Amino acid sequence: MKITVIYATQRKLKSSTYNIAQRFIQNLSEKDSVREFFLPKDMPNFCAGCWNCFTDYRNCPDYGYLKPILESMLEADMLIFTAPVYVYHVPGQVKAFLDHFGYQWMAHQPRKEMFHKQVLLISTAAGAGTRSTLRDLKDSMTFWGISRIYTFGRSVYGSDWDTVADERKAKLQKEIDRLSAKIKGKRRPITPSLKVKALFYSMRFMHKKFKFNPADVRYWESLGWLEKERPW
Ligand SMILES: Cc1cc2nc3c(=O)[nH]c(=O)nc-3n(C[C@H](O)[C@H](O)[C@H](O)COP(=O)(O)O)c2cc1C
């Protein structure tokens, strides 16, 4: 399984989310390639709000940073995102990253490749907040058209991996193994969920009827999605 990982921070050995992600990767990657990107190093900018991407995503002022990440995500079978909880939500650099993919939401120009992917979202908190943090990521994944979304949110009761109790680490390992087995057991090719299909059809209706943004309508037309073609 080809995997692309986007880490929310550049912390490694001391990071609980990084260590949990490594255990998943060990279980899931087999002999295939794993490409890793670290925020904010690999995408350090905020969205400028210029709207260029809604006409052509290659005109984003940050496209130089985004291109290798996007290409890697499109090639991957599985995406992994990590996010420690920062004040109950994703760290700012994750939000900034996701903002750059607004054009790729289902209402605009979703990528065909996303409809066959699985994504694993990992979050840790010292005490609470993984639910709302995972939600931040999950919204984008759903609207990108990702077909299968798995979440792994845990409170680790520590400020970093060194301070997480050994019994908790052992329990986490068991839970990681269980979810890894579920992900690996998923029959392929991956088919879209009902929710993703429902979103696709409601946006298709909108484009056919209201034609809000000409660039979006041209995009859907060019792929035949307003006729008989489907992204799955
Ligand atoms: C700026 C900041 C905000 C945080 N906010 C929360 C919070 O709202 N709830 C919580 O339980 N932990 C919070 N934490 C703690 C981290 O979520 C927790 O230690 C997490 O496991 C860190 O992940 P990491 O080791 O991968 O960096 C915060 C930490 C930082 C640095």
The ligand as an ORCA input file, in Angstrom:
! r2SCAN-3c Opt
* xyz 0 1
  C      -0.303     25.107     22.040
  C      -0.808     23.826     22.629
  C      -2.164     23.675     22.874
  C      -2.654     22.497     23.441
  N      -4.006     22.358     23.653
  C      -4.484     21.232     24.214
  C      -5.888     21.059     24.460
  O      -6.722     21.881     24.105
  N      -6.290     19.911     25.055
  C      -5.399     18.949     25.458
  O      -5.818     17.956     26.017
  N      -4.081     19.061     25.202
  C      -3.586     20.172     24.596
  N      -2.246     20.289     24.333
  C      -1.360     19.147     24.603
  C      -1.104     18.299     23.354
  O      -2.287     18.120     22.604
  C      -0.604     16.912     23.713
  O       0.502     16.982     24.550
  C      -0.286     16.110     22.462
  O      -0.165     14.753     22.787
  C       1.005     16.599     21.814
  O       1.292     15.829     20.670
  P       2.779     15.611     20.160
  O       3.528     14.915     21.287
  O       2.630     14.765     18.968
  O       3.340     16.970     19.847
  C      -1.743     21.441     23.760
  C      -0.387     21.593     23.485
  C       0.082     22.757     22.923
  C       1.561     22.889     22.599
*
